[in-house]
Amino acid sequence: MRIIELTEAYDPMDIAKQVIQYQTELDELVQRNKTLEWPKDQTEKVEAARRIHKLRGLLGFLYSQAELKHKGIEPHTEGGLDIDTAIAKIAPLIKKNCQPYLQQIGNNVNMFRMYRGLMGVDKSFITGRVRLEGRAPANTGKQLHNYMNKYFMKTFGEEFRSAMFVSPDPDFADSYGELFLVFPKGEFSYCWSPKVKDIFDFQDDLEDGIDEGTFDQKMDALNYQTDGLTDALKQYKEIMVRVPAYYGLNINKIFGRGLGDDDVGDVDAIDAVVDKLHKAINS
């Protein structure tokens, strides 16, 4: 499934058809997921959970597109900034305001990259805000979200589930929406596990731990840590970043097209952006 299919769905009837298609698939998958057992059906259950999440995101995006169309606002525009113009705008800001992050990665933007996917964002460059308190969980259950935050607070002194979630894997980030290369603005903290690329892989086991009274032991076994950022990026692990604000460069938008499942693996296209940004930041 390609994100570009959604961004080009201008016609309300097309949007309605896609909503019906995705909602039907979602309903069937939710029912199917209830019949799967952990750990016997672990692989299928994890894949189902990921697909359920993506379908919910796609549906939310389609509903927002329909609302914009109803108001007479074009939900998506072709084109976008060319690479050089986008880099000229963002590089000085990153160089000035993202020094703590740049120092952690040795100014090597080419090698160490943070991506996140955002639904319904139609800008080439954003200054994003991160809700650090009272954040409602988007994908995990509220109980698990709260238990994890309590564990992180007890262990590290911060609620790392109330954070910005990033991945060095563009394929993974792209499944959540428009592909953004992100840079924490100012001082930040982070947490990651060498065993966790996606917490979905462990969600059911952790929820069982809540019921069994073994939650903390299960979390201890995941070996979460608050150092070794470049290791996390090299190993393609999920990273929780606590920072009030960040800069984001929309990789999709500056090419004027969506990078869907078939395109996001186009290393040359993505590297063309990152290499220019790397050179501008280090000039």
Buried (B, 14 or more C-beta within 10 A) or exposed (E): EBBBEBBBBEEEEBBEEBBEEBBEBBEEBEEEBEEBEEEEBBEEBBBBBBBBBBBBBBBBBBEEBBEBBEEEEEBBEEEBBEBEEBBEEBBEBBBEBBBBBBEBBEBBBBEBBBBBBBBBBBBBBBEBEBEBEEBEBEBBEEEBBBBBBBBBBEBBEBBBBBBBBBBBBBBBBBBBBBBBBBBBBEEBBBBBBBEBBBBBBBBBBBBBBBEEEBBBEBBEBBEBBBEBBBEBBEBEBBBBBBBBBBBBBBBBBBBEBBBBEEBBEEEEBBEBBBBBBBEBBEE
